[in-house]
Amino acid sequence: MAAPGTASAAPNECPRDNFCAWINDEFSGAMRAWTGNSSNWGTMGDNAESMYNRRASSSTRVDNVRTYLDVNYGRFGVCVNPGETFDLGMNDNDYSSHEWVHTC
């Protein structure tokens, strides 16, 4: 469920069909990757500074990611659409859970 982190990463290191978060800006540092929902990002929670939704857009399956500031899907943060990244300028170090949805 979680992918190993790297010292210097890039969005394309996020596996296809995954939602990924990195602890540093510019997609660097430890990375976690998910194919499903996560109610608690564990050690990644409140540390994410870069995010990428690497799922292709689809009309038949969930492809958008709703992020939350708290564990257990509390306090909506941002929606990350298919192919979209969030990096510099995002509200760093606040995200702790996410769920895949059809639309945001």
C-alpha positions as CSV (number, residue, x, y, z in Angstrom):
1,M,0.0,0.0,0.0
2,A,2.8,2.4,0.7
3,A,5.7,3.0,-1.7
4,P,9.2,3.5,-0.5
5,G,10.5,7.1,-0.3
6,T,13.4,8.6,-2.2
7,A,15.7,11.4,-1.4
8,S,15.0,13.1,-4.7
9,A,11.7,12.3,-6.4
10,A,9.6,13.4,-9.3
11,P,5.8,13.1,-9.9
12,N,6.4,10.4,-12.4
13,E,7.8,8.2,-9.6
14,C,4.2,8.0,-8.3
15,P,2.9,4.6,-9.6
16,R,0.1,4.8,-12.2
17,D,-3.4,4.8,-10.8
18,N,-2.1,6.0,-7.4
19,F,-2.5,9.1,-5.3
20,C,0.9,10.1,-3.8
21,A,2.1,12.5,-1.2
22,W,5.7,13.6,-0.4
23,I,7.0,15.2,2.8
24,N,8.9,17.9,1.0
25,D,8.1,20.5,-1.7
26,E,9.1,19.6,-5.3
27,F,8.1,16.0,-4.8
28,S,11.1,15.0,-2.7
29,G,11.7,13.2,0.5
30,A,9.7,10.2,1.7
31,M,6.7,9.4,-0.5
32,R,3.5,7.4,0.2
33,A,1.3,6.0,-2.5
34,W,-2.3,4.8,-2.2
35,T,-4.7,3.1,-4.6
36,G,-7.6,3.3,-2.2
37,N,-9.0,5.5,0.6
38,S,-6.9,6.2,3.7
39,S,-8.6,7.5,6.9
40,N,-5.2,8.1,8.5
41,W,-1.9,8.8,6.7
42,G,0.0,7.7,9.8
43,T,3.5,9.2,9.9
44,M,2.8,11.1,6.7
45,G,-0.1,12.9,8.2
46,D,0.4,16.6,8.8
47,N,3.7,16.3,6.9
48,A,2.7,16.3,3.2
49,E,4.0,19.2,1.1
50,S,3.5,17.8,-2.4
51,M,0.7,15.7,-3.8
52,Y,-0.1,14.0,-7.2
53,N,-3.1,12.2,-8.5
54,R,-1.7,9.8,-11.1
55,R,-5.0,8.2,-12.0
56,A,-6.4,8.7,-15.5
57,S,-9.7,10.4,-15.9
58,S,-12.6,7.9,-16.1
59,S,-16.4,8.1,-16.3
60,T,-16.7,4.6,-14.8
61,R,-14.5,4.6,-11.7
62,V,-13.5,7.1,-9.0
63,D,-10.7,9.3,-10.2
64,N,-10.7,12.4,-8.0
65,V,-9.1,12.6,-4.6
66,R,-10.7,14.6,-1.7
67,T,-8.0,15.4,0.9
68,Y,-8.8,16.2,4.5
69,L,-6.9,18.1,7.2
70,D,-7.8,15.6,9.9
71,V,-7.8,11.8,10.2
72,N,-11.1,10.0,9.5
73,Y,-12.0,12.4,6.7
74,G,-12.4,15.5,8.9
75,R,-12.3,19.0,7.6
76,F,-12.1,19.0,3.7
77,G,-8.8,20.3,2.4
78,V,-8.4,20.3,-1.4
79,C,-9.6,18.2,-4.3
80,V,-6.8,16.7,-6.5
81,N,-8.2,15.9,-10.0
82,P,-6.8,13.2,-12.3
83,G,-3.3,14.2,-13.5
84,E,-3.2,17.2,-11.1
85,T,-0.3,18.1,-8.7
86,F,-0.1,20.3,-5.7
87,D,3.2,21.6,-4.6
88,L,4.6,25.0,-3.8
89,G,2.0,27.3,-2.4
90,M,-0.3,24.6,-1.0
91,N,-1.2,24.7,2.6
92,D,1.7,22.6,3.7
93,N,1.7,20.1,6.5
94,D,-2.0,19.9,7.0
95,Y,-3.3,16.8,5.2
96,S,-4.0,13.6,7.1
97,S,-6.5,11.5,5.1
98,H,-8.1,11.2,1.7
99,E,-10.8,9.4,-0.2
100,W,-11.4,8.7,-3.9
101,V,-14.6,10.2,-5.3
102,H,-16.3,10.6,-8.7
103,T,-16.5,14.4,-8.5
104,C,-15.3,17.0,-6.0
